[in-house]
Amino acid sequence: MMPPQLTKRPSKLHATASTTLRFLVLVVSVSCSLLVVIDIVGNNWELNDFMGNAKHFLTPLLTTHSIDDLVEMYAFPTTASPWVASNGGRYMINAAIGQAHDTDGLHYHLTLGSHTIDTPENDICNQLVNTYPLVNTTTPTVRLGAIEDHVTFIRGSTLTHLFDDSATAPRGHTGDNASTLAALGYVPGRVGLDMRLTTAIPLDTHGQTAVFNVTMYRFYSKAFCSGCRPNTELGMDTCTIEYSYNAATHDLQVHSSLAIYGQHHILGIVMLRRWGPVLSLWVRGLCILAVVCAFAASQKTVQWTDSLSLTSVGKRLVHKFSPPQYRHVNNAFHFLYFCFNSDFTVLMFSMSVMFDEDVAMVYGRVLSRWYKPASFELWTQLRLFALDFRWMWFNLAILKVFKLACNLFSTARFSGTNFVMGWLNFRSITWVYLTVFVLFERIDYTEYGNSVRVEVTSLVDDLDAIYVEFEQSWYIRGLPSLAMLMVLNLLLVLFVDHVVNRDWWRLMAKTSFGRQHMYNSSSIIADMGLVVTNGDPHATITIKARTMSTMRWYFTSHLKCFGLAEEPTMLRKLASSSAAKGSMQTVRQNEDKVSPSIATLDPVGEVHFLVQDSEGHVHLIDSDKREVQALGVEVKILRDSQFNIG
């Protein structure tokens, strides 16, 4: 007879630390849930566009329908007019005018908030400094405009900046032409046209210098391949200009133009409404509905269903989201565990993020560029965090792909023998959260990769002879570095998790329940909060029959089971150990001569094992290797009995 297990009362310090840890996990869980809600509301392009708050940026172009109308309405410098722009630049001007008159809903007109002007980085008024020849001097006011047409040349990436000399080698300078920059290793990465238009300013015909606060609108069109449809960054500032008019030459000279510090730069953007963001909303909405239905089912006790009876796709879909169930309450899963571990949820949310990313990455970068130098603003910061938090689904998807690939290319025949597979699991949701912090630096990481750049204007080179390839564009060129960062971050967190919790992982690997999570399925979160008891040669997990039945439904419906058998020697050891324990318990019962009641008719201390057949169907067997049938499980469910899973 084995001696009773002694339990050591936890110290006060240990209890305090455990309580603090649980509180921190709760805070992080609530914060992450809040970010999801903020993302759905604050980063909802359809809702943002429907509100129409970005339409006011289009005021300067509402009565303009062509470049000729633009030149007639605004005075442009000779070197900064639409007529000196390249063909691509004039195409972007026409695109901006078309976006202003879009009545068919082809574009998103989005607001990005207002940002304080506290530093020179957010002061963009100086482009108005120039000489403006006036054609019509009979009017008492004049509106000014300025255009800069350019192609952005970029060298290197984040990885080459860190591990090579792309950041330290001799750089190009403003004024260098395309051939000079190409010799230095630069490639074209973005096409841009920056157009500024002002409201009317009074025209003083006496030649005196005047100071005036004028509203300046910005239309900054950018495209990531030559000839592609551009998006247009919108802005509105108040600039203090010092200017004078020369009646003899009919020129208006702007001597200085400065932003008013403490005022705000109001920011917006126009982007093409593609099918991706719309599809993303539908996918997210349907996924949330399906997950809520499935999770609601898991809060009751799901019936133990024979997998062979689910013969059609329709039956399997119904069983996935609305399985037959008992009315017994059973909180088998935490909601976040259910979502983060489900193949369906991870796949659907990853797809929805990918569909929406062409808008989200540009929106996030523009918002970050203006917000970082400005004063702290909680709503803006939370929206940026929410955009970054989306990529957590990519982390989960990458890990699941790793497990699927590891199973596909592995020669392991038995569950628990693939060493690598065991490391591709998180213990709990807390460790999933730790992978997110690097993602919060995603925009800055990409920005650093594009920091070595020079803009070539149409005054320096013939931009019609320069073209931008999509794979070398601003965002695409940084994806390999970003993907490597994500994978390294993921592997680092997994390594720390398995080192810190190495005793727990060893204990879980000694149970068939743990091996199904770690080695024999696409599950990536192993801890369900169950009681694990160590023993020799195996450990056991105590689980209610109701939870066991619901867990089996989750495994067969929401995870990919690999169909690896348990190692025969392991089963023999477990069976012999269980038989020995059963004999000892039978002797004790005979000695005590106590008649069992109905509630104790189940074999005391009997150990069961979770196994899979070659088709990936999950079975529960007893120590005699006999499968537990649905009727036997139902009896235990009605009695609210437990299983000991070895």
C-alpha positions in Angstrom: 0.0 0.0 0.0 1.4 3.4 -1.0 1.7 6.0 1.8 -0.7 8.9 1.6 0.6 11.9 -0.2 1.6 14.7 2.1 0.4 18.2 1.2 2.5 21.1 2.1 0.5 24.2 3.1 1.6 27.1 0.8 3.4 30.0 2.4 1.8 33.4 2.8 4.3 34.8 0.2 3.5 32.1 -2.2 -0.3 32.7 -1.8 0.2 36.4 -2.3 2.3 35.9 -5.4 -0.3 33.5 -6.8 -3.1 36.0 -6.1 -1.1 38.8 -7.7 -0.4 36.7 -10.8 -4.0 35.7 -11.2 -5.0 39.4 -10.9 -2.4 40.4 -13.6 -3.6 37.7 -15.9 -7.2 39.0 -15.4 -6.1 42.6 -16.2 -4.3 41.5 -19.3 -7.2 39.4 -20.5 -9.6 42.3 -19.9 -7.2 44.7 -21.7 -6.9 42.3 -24.7 -10.7 41.9 -24.9 -11.0 45.7 -24.8 -8.6 46.0 -27.7 -10.7 43.7 -29.8 -13.8 45.8 -29.1 -11.8 49.0 -29.9 -10.6 47.5 -33.1 -14.1 46.5 -34.2 -15.5 50.0 -33.4 -12.5 52.4 -33.8 -10.9 50.8 -36.8 -14.0 50.0 -38.7 -13.6 51.6 -42.1 -17.2 51.2 -43.1 -18.4 53.0 -39.9 -15.7 55.7 -40.3 -16.7 56.3 -43.9 -20.4 56.2 -43.1 -20.1 59.0 -40.6 -18.6 61.2 -43.3 -16.4 63.3 -41.0 -13.5 63.2 -43.6 -15.5 64.9 -46.4 -14.6 68.4 -45.2 -11.0 67.8 -46.4 -12.3 67.8 -49.9 -13.6 71.5 -49.8 -10.8 72.9 -52.0 -11.6 70.5 -54.9 -15.4 70.5 -54.8 -15.7 72.9 -57.7 -12.6 71.6 -59.5 -13.0 68.9 -62.1 -9.7 68.9 -64.0 -6.1 70.2 -63.8 -7.2 73.2 -66.0 -9.8 74.1 -63.4 -7.2 73.7 -60.6 -4.7 76.0 -62.3 -7.4 78.6 -63.0 -8.5 78.7 -59.4 -5.1 78.6 -57.6 -1.9 80.4 -58.2 1.1 78.0 -58.4 4.8 78.7 -58.5 6.5 78.1 -61.8 8.6 75.2 -60.4 5.8 73.7 -58.3 2.8 73.7 -60.7 0.9 70.8 -62.2 2.5 71.5 -65.6 6.0 70.6 -64.3 4.8 67.3 -62.7 5.5 64.0 -64.5 2.8 62.0 -66.2 2.5 59.9 -63.1 2.2 63.1 -61.0 -0.6 64.5 -63.1 -2.3 61.1 -63.0 -2.3 61.4 -59.2 -3.7 65.0 -59.3 -6.6 63.7 -61.5 -7.0 60.8 -59.0 -7.3 63.2 -56.1 -9.9 65.3 -57.9 -11.8 62.1 -58.8 -11.7 61.0 -55.1 -13.2 64.3 -54.1 -16.1 63.8 -56.5 -16.7 60.1 -55.8 -20.4 59.6 -55.4 -20.4 55.8 -56.2 -18.8 54.7 -52.9 -15.6 53.6 -54.6 -13.4 55.0 -51.9 -13.2 55.2 -48.1 -13.0 58.7 -46.8 -11.5 58.2 -43.3 -10.6 60.4 -40.4 -7.5 59.8 -38.3 -8.1 62.4 -35.6 -6.2 65.6 -34.8 -2.6 65.9 -33.6 -0.9 68.7 -31.8 2.0 70.5 -33.5 4.7 70.5 -30.8 7.8 69.8 -32.9 9.3 70.8 -36.3 8.5 67.3 -37.5 4.8 68.1 -37.6 5.3 71.6 -39.1 4.7 71.2 -42.9 3.8 74.8 -43.7 7.2 75.7 -45.1 6.4 74.3 -48.6 4.3 77.5 -49.2 7.5 79.6 -49.2 7.9 80.4 -52.9 7.2 83.0 -55.6 3.7 82.9 -57.1 3.1 84.6 -60.5 -0.5 85.9 -60.6 -2.5 85.9 -63.8 -5.6 87.7 -62.5 -4.7 90.7 -60.3 -8.1 92.3 -60.3 -9.5 90.2 -57.5 -9.0 91.3 -53.9 -7.9 87.8 -52.8 -5.9 84.9 -54.1 -5.6 81.2 -53.4 -2.2 79.6 -53.4 -1.2 76.1 -54.4 2.1 74.1 -54.5 2.9 70.7 -55.8 5.9 68.4 -55.3 6.2 65.4 -57.5 8.6 62.7 -56.4 9.7 59.1 -56.3 11.1 57.7 -52.9 14.3 55.7 -53.2 15.0 53.2 -50.4 18.0 51.2 -49.4 18.2 48.1 -47.3 15.8 46.7 -44.7 15.7 46.3 -41.0 17.9 43.1 -41.1 20.5 44.7 -43.4 20.6 47.8 -41.2 21.3 45.6 -38.1 23.6 43.0 -39.6 25.0 44.6 -42.7 26.2 48.1 -43.7 23.1 49.5 -45.5 22.6 52.0 -42.7 26.3 53.0 -42.3 27.5 53.0 -45.9 27.8 56.3 -47.8 24.3 57.7 -48.3 22.5 59.6 -51.0 21.5 63.2 -50.5 18.6 65.4 -51.6 19.3 66.5 -55.1 20.9 63.2 -56.3 19.4 61.7 -59.4 18.2 58.2 -59.9 21.4 56.8 -61.4 23.5 58.1 -58.6 21.2 56.6 -56.0 21.0 53.3 -57.9 24.8 53.1 -57.7 24.6 53.5 -54.0 22.2 50.6 -53.7 18.9 52.4 -53.6 15.7 51.2 -55.4 12.4 53.0 -56.1 9.9 52.2 -53.4 7.1 54.6 -53.6 5.5 57.2 -56.0 4.2 60.4 -54.4 2.6 63.7 -55.1 2.3 66.3 -52.4 -0.2 69.1 -53.2 -1.0 72.0 -50.9 -3.9 74.4 -51.4 -4.9 77.4 -49.3 -8.0 79.4 -48.6 -8.1 82.9 -49.9 -5.6 85.5 -48.7 -6.0 89.3 -49.1 -3.9 90.8 -51.9 -2.2 94.0 -50.8 -1.4 96.0 -54.0 0.8 98.6 -52.1 3.8 96.2 -51.9 3.9 96.1 -48.1 4.7 92.9 -46.2 1.7 91.4 -44.6 1.2 88.6 -42.0 -1.8 86.4 -42.3 -3.1 83.2 -40.8 -4.3 81.0 -43.7 -5.8 77.5 -43.8 -3.8 75.1 -45.8 -5.2 71.8 -47.1 -2.9 68.9 -48.0 -3.5 66.2 -50.6 -0.6 63.8 -50.4 -1.2 61.0 -52.9 1.0 57.8 -52.7 1.1 54.7 -54.7 3.3 51.6 -54.2 3.7 50.7 -57.9 3.9 52.8 -61.0 0.5 53.3 -62.6 -1.4 51.9 -59.5 -4.3 53.7 -58.0 -3.0 56.0 -55.2 -4.4 56.6 -51.7 -4.4 60.2 -50.6 -3.4 61.4 -47.2 -5.5 64.4 -46.2 -4.5 67.2 -43.9 -5.6 70.6 -42.7 -3.3 73.2 -40.9 -3.3 76.8 -40.0 -0.2 78.5 -41.2 1.1 81.9 -40.4 2.5 83.4 -43.6 4.5 86.5 -44.2 4.1 87.7 -47.8 4.2 90.7 -50.1 3.0 91.5 -53.6 5.1 93.1 -56.4 2.7 95.0 -58.7 5.3 95.5 -61.4 6.1 91.8 -61.9 2.6 90.6 -60.7 4.4 88.2 -58.4 3.3 87.3 -54.8 6.3 86.4 -52.7 5.8 84.2 -49.5 8.8 85.0 -47.4 8.0 82.6 -44.5 5.3 80.1 -43.5 5.2 78.5 -40.1 2.7 76.4 -38.2 1.2 77.7 -35.0 2.6 75.5 -32.2 -0.1 74.2 -29.9 -2.6 74.1 -32.8 -3.6 70.8 -34.4 -3.0 69.1 -37.6 -6.3 67.5 -38.7 -5.7 64.2 -40.5 -7.6 62.0 -42.9 -7.1 59.6 -45.7 -8.8 58.4 -48.9 -8.4 54.8 -49.9 -9.8 52.6 -52.5 -12.7 50.4 -51.3 -11.6 46.9 -52.4 -13.4 43.7 -51.8 -10.9 42.7 -49.0 -12.0 45.0 -46.2 -15.7 44.3 -46.9 -15.1 40.5 -47.0 -13.1 40.9 -43.8 -16.1 42.4 -42.0 -18.3 39.5 -43.1 -15.8 36.9 -42.1 -15.3 38.4 -38.7 -19.0 38.8 -38.1 -19.8 35.2 -39.1 -16.8 33.9 -37.2 -17.9 35.7 -34.0 -21.5 34.4 -34.4 -20.2 30.8 -34.9 -17.8 31.0 -32.0 -20.5 32.3 -29.7 -22.8 29.5 -30.6 -20.1 26.8 -30.2 -18.9 28.3 -26.9 -22.4 28.4 -25.6 -22.8 24.7 -26.4 -19.6 24.0 -24.5 -21.0 25.5 -21.4 -23.4 22.6 -21.2 -22.4 18.9 -21.4 -21.9 17.8 -25.0 -23.0 14.2 -25.7 -20.5 11.5 -26.4 -21.0 11.0 -30.1 -19.7 8.2 -32.3 -17.4 9.9 -34.9 -18.5 7.3 -37.5 -22.0 8.6 -37.4 -20.9 12.0 -38.8 -20.8 10.8 -42.3 -21.5 14.0 -44.2 -20.0 17.5 -44.3 -23.4 19.0 -43.2 -23.5 16.7 -40.2 -20.0 17.6 -39.2 -20.7 21.3 -39.5 -23.8 21.1 -37.4 -21.9 19.0 -34.8 -19.1 21.6 -34.8 -21.3 24.5 -33.8 -24.5 23.0 -32.4 -23.7 19.5 -31.0 -26.3 17.4 -29.1 -26.0 18.1 -25.4 -27.3 17.4 -22.0 -28.7 20.2 -19.8 -26.0 19.8 -17.2 -24.0 23.0 -16.8 -20.3 22.4 -17.5 -17.8 25.2 -17.8 -15.2 23.1 -19.5 -13.4 26.0 -21.3 -12.4 29.5 -20.8 -13.7 31.6 -23.7 -10.2 32.8 -24.7 -8.9 29.2 -24.6 -11.7 28.2 -26.8 -11.0 31.0 -29.3 -7.2 30.9 -29.3 -6.9 27.1 -29.6 -9.6 26.5 -32.2 -8.4 25.8 -35.7 -11.6 27.4 -37.1 -11.3 30.6 -35.1 -7.6 31.1 -35.7 -8.0 30.4 -39.4 -11.0 32.7 -39.9 -9.6 35.6 -37.9 -6.2 35.3 -39.6 -7.9 35.4 -43.0 -10.0 38.5 -42.0 -6.9 40.3 -40.8 -5.1 39.5 -44.0 -8.1 40.6 -46.2 -8.1 44.0 -44.4 -4.4 44.5 -44.1 -3.9 46.6 -47.3 -6.0 49.3 -45.7 -4.9 48.7 -42.1 -1.1 48.9 -42.7 -1.4 52.2 -44.6 -3.9 53.7 -42.1 -1.7 52.6 -39.1 1.5 54.0 -40.6 0.0 57.4 -41.4 -1.7 57.6 -38.0 1.6 56.6 -36.3 3.7 59.1 -38.3 1.6 62.1 -37.0 0.8 60.8 -33.5 4.3 59.8 -32.4 5.7 63.4 -32.4 2.5 64.8 -31.0 1.1 64.8 -27.5 -0.3 61.6 -25.9 -3.9 60.9 -26.8 -5.4 57.8 -25.2 -8.0 56.9 -28.0 -5.4 57.2 -30.7 -2.9 55.0 -28.8 -5.5 52.4 -28.1 -6.5 52.3 -31.8 -2.8 51.7 -32.8 -2.5 49.0 -30.1 -5.7 47.4 -31.5 -4.3 47.4 -35.1 -1.1 45.7 -33.8 -3.0 43.3 -31.6 -4.7 41.9 -34.8 -1.4 40.2 -35.7 -1.6 38.0 -32.7 -3.8 35.8 -34.8 -0.9 35.4 -37.2 1.2 34.2 -34.3 -1.3 31.5 -33.5 -1.7 30.6 -37.1 2.1 30.3 -37.6 2.3 28.0 -34.6 -0.5 25.8 -35.9 1.2 25.6 -39.3 4.4 24.6 -37.6 2.6 21.8 -35.8 0.9 20.6 -39.0 4.2 20.7 -40.9 6.0 18.9 -38.1 3.4 16.1 -38.3 3.5 16.0 -42.1 7.2 15.6 -42.4 7.9 13.6 -39.2 8.5 9.9 -39.3 7.2 9.5 -35.7 4.7 6.6 -35.4 3.7 7.1 -31.8 2.3 10.0 -29.8 5.0 11.6 -27.6 8.1 10.6 -29.7 8.4 13.7 -31.7 10.6 16.0 -29.6 10.1 19.1 -31.7 6.3 18.8 -31.6 6.3 19.0 -27.8 7.9 22.5 -27.9 5.3 23.9 -30.2 2.8 24.5 -27.4 2.0 27.3 -25.0 1.1 26.3 -21.4 -1.6 28.9 -21.1 -3.1 32.1 -22.6 -0.7 34.2 -20.5 2.2 33.1 -22.7 0.2 33.9 -25.8 -0.1 37.5 -24.6 3.6 37.7 -24.2 4.1 37.3 -28.0 2.0 40.5 -28.6 4.4 43.1 -27.1 6.8 42.8 -30.0 3.9 43.3 -32.4 3.2 46.7 -30.8 6.5 47.8 -32.3 5.6 46.5 -35.8 5.1 49.9 -37.4 8.3 51.4 -36.0 10.1 48.2 -37.1 9.0 48.7 -40.7 9.7 52.4 -40.5 13.3 51.8 -39.4 13.7 49.4 -42.4 12.7 52.3 -44.7 14.6 55.0 -42.8 17.5 55.2 -45.4 15.6 56.9 -48.2 15.9 59.9 -50.6 13.2 61.5 -52.6 13.9 62.4 -56.2 11.7 65.2 -57.5 10.6 66.0 -61.1 13.0 69.0 -61.0 16.0 66.7 -60.5 15.2 63.8 -62.8 12.7 62.6 -65.4 10.3 60.6 -63.3 8.6 59.2 -66.3 11.8 57.0 -66.9 11.6 55.6 -63.3 9.2 52.9 -62.2 8.4 51.3 -58.9 8.0 47.5 -58.7 5.4 46.2 -56.2 7.7 43.7 -54.5 10.2 46.6 -53.8 7.5 48.9 -52.5 7.4 50.5 -49.0 5.5 47.7 -47.1 6.2 44.6 -49.2 10.0 44.9 -49.0 9.8 44.9 -45.2 7.7 41.8 -44.9 10.6 39.2 -44.8 12.2 41.1 -42.0 8.9 41.4 -40.1 8.1 37.7 -40.6 11.5 36.7 -39.3 11.0 39.0 -36.2 7.6 37.3 -35.6 9.0 33.8 -35.9 12.0 34.5 -33.6 9.7 36.3 -31.1 7.4 33.3 -31.1 10.2 30.7 -30.7 11.7 32.8 -27.9 8.5 32.9 -25.9 7.9 29.2 -26.4 11.5 28.5 -25.2 11.1 30.6 -22.1 7.7 29.0 -21.4 9.1 25.5 -21.6 12.2 26.4 -19.5 10.2 28.2 -16.7 7.5 25.5 -16.6 9.7 22.5 -17.4 8.4 20.5 -14.4 4.8 21.0 -15.5 5.6 20.1 -19.1 7.3 16.8 -18.0 4.3 16.0 -15.9 1.8 16.7 -18.7 3.9 14.5 -21.1 3.4 11.6 -18.7 -0.4 11.6 -19.3 -2.2 10.5 -22.4 -4.4 13.6 -22.0 -1.3 15.9 -22.2 0.2 13.9 -25.1 -3.0 14.4 -27.1 -2.6 18.2 -26.6 1.1 18.4 -27.1 2.0 15.7 -29.7 -1.2 14.4 -31.4 -3.3 17.4 -32.4 -3.1 21.0 -33.7 -3.8 22.2 -30.2 -1.4 24.9 -29.1 -2.5 25.6 -25.6 -2.1 22.7 -23.2 -3.4 23.8 -19.7 -7.1 23.5 -19.1 -6.8 24.1 -15.4 -7.2 20.4 -14.5 -5.7 18.7 -11.4 -2.6 16.7 -12.3 -1.2 14.1 -9.9 2.3 12.8 -10.3 3.0 9.1 -10.0 5.2 6.3 -11.3 5.3 5.3 -14.1 2.6 7.7 -15.1 0.8 10.8 -13.9 -3.0 11.1 -13.8 -5.4 13.9 -14.6 -8.7 14.0 -12.7 -11.5 15.3 -15.0 -15.2 15.2 -14.6 -17.1 13.0 -17.1 -19.1 16.0 -18.3 -15.9 17.9 -19.0 -14.3 14.9 -20.6 -17.3 14.5 -23.0 -17.2 18.2 -24.0 -13.4 18.1 -24.4 -13.7 15.2 -26.7 -16.2 17.1 -28.9 -13.8 20.1 -29.0 -10.9 17.9 -30.0 -12.8 16.1 -32.8 -14.6 19.2 -34.1 -12.3 22.2 -33.6 -8.8 20.7 -33.8 -7.0 18.6 -36.3 -6.1 15.2 -34.8 -3.0 13.5 -36.2 -4.0 9.9 -35.6 -0.8 8.8 -33.9 -1.1 5.7 -31.7 0.1 5.5 -28.1 3.4 3.7 -27.7 2.6 0.0 -26.8 5.2 -0.2 -24.1 3.7 2.8 -22.4 0.2 1.3 -22.5 1.5 -2.0 -21.0 3.2 -0.2 -18.2 0.2 1.9 -17.5 -2.1 -1.1 -17.7 0.0 -3.2 -15.3 0.3 -0.3 -12.9 -3.4 0.3 -12.9 -4.1 -3.4 -12.4 -1.8 -3.6 -9.4 -3.5 -0.6 -7.9 -6.9 -2.1 -8.6 -6.0 -5.3 -6.8 -4.8 -3.5 -3.7 -8.0 -1.4 -3.6 -10.1 -4.6 -4.0 -8.3 -6.2 -1.1 -8.9 -3.1 1.1 -12.6 -3.1 0.2 -13.0 -6.8 1.1 -11.3 -6.2 4.4 -13.5 -3.3 5.3 -16.6 -5.3 4.2 -18.5 -2.2 3.3 -21.3 -2.5 0.7 -21.0 0.1 -2.0 -23.8 2.5 -2.6 -25.1 3.4 -6.0 -22.9 6.5 -6.1 -19.7 4.4 -5.7 -20.4 1.6 -8.1 -17.7 2.8 -10.5 -14.3 1.1 -10.0 -12.3 3.0 -7.5 -9.1 4.5 -8.9 -9.5 3.0 -12.3 -7.3 4.7 -14.8 -8.4 5.4 -18.4 -6.4 6.5 -21.4 -7.1 8.8 -24.3 -6.0 7.4 -27.6 -6.6 8.0 -31.3 -7.1 5.6 -34.2 -5.4 6.1 -37.6 -8.4 8.2 -38.7 -7.9 10.7 -35.9 -10.9 9.6 -33.9 -10.5 10.1 -30.2 -11.3 7.1 -28.0 -11.3 6.5 -24.2 -10.1 3.1 -23.1 -9.8 1.5 -19.7 -6.8 -0.4 -18.3 -7.8 -3.6 -20.1 -7.7 -1.7 -23.4 -11.4 -1.9 -23.8 -13.1 1.2 -25.3 -15.6 3.0 -23.1 -18.9 3.2 -24.9 -21.2 6.1 -25.1 -23.6 4.5 -22.6 -20.9 4.1 -20.0 -19.9 7.7 -20.3 -23.6 8.8 -20.1 -23.9 6.9 -16.8 -20.9 8.8 -15.4 -22.3 12.1 -16.7 -25.7 11.5 -15.0 -23.8 10.7 -11.7 -21.4 13.6 -12.2 -18.6 11.1 -11.8 -14.9 11.6 -12.7 -12.3 9.9 -14.9 -8.7 9.4 -13.9 -6.8 9.9 -17.2 -3.4 8.3 -17.2 
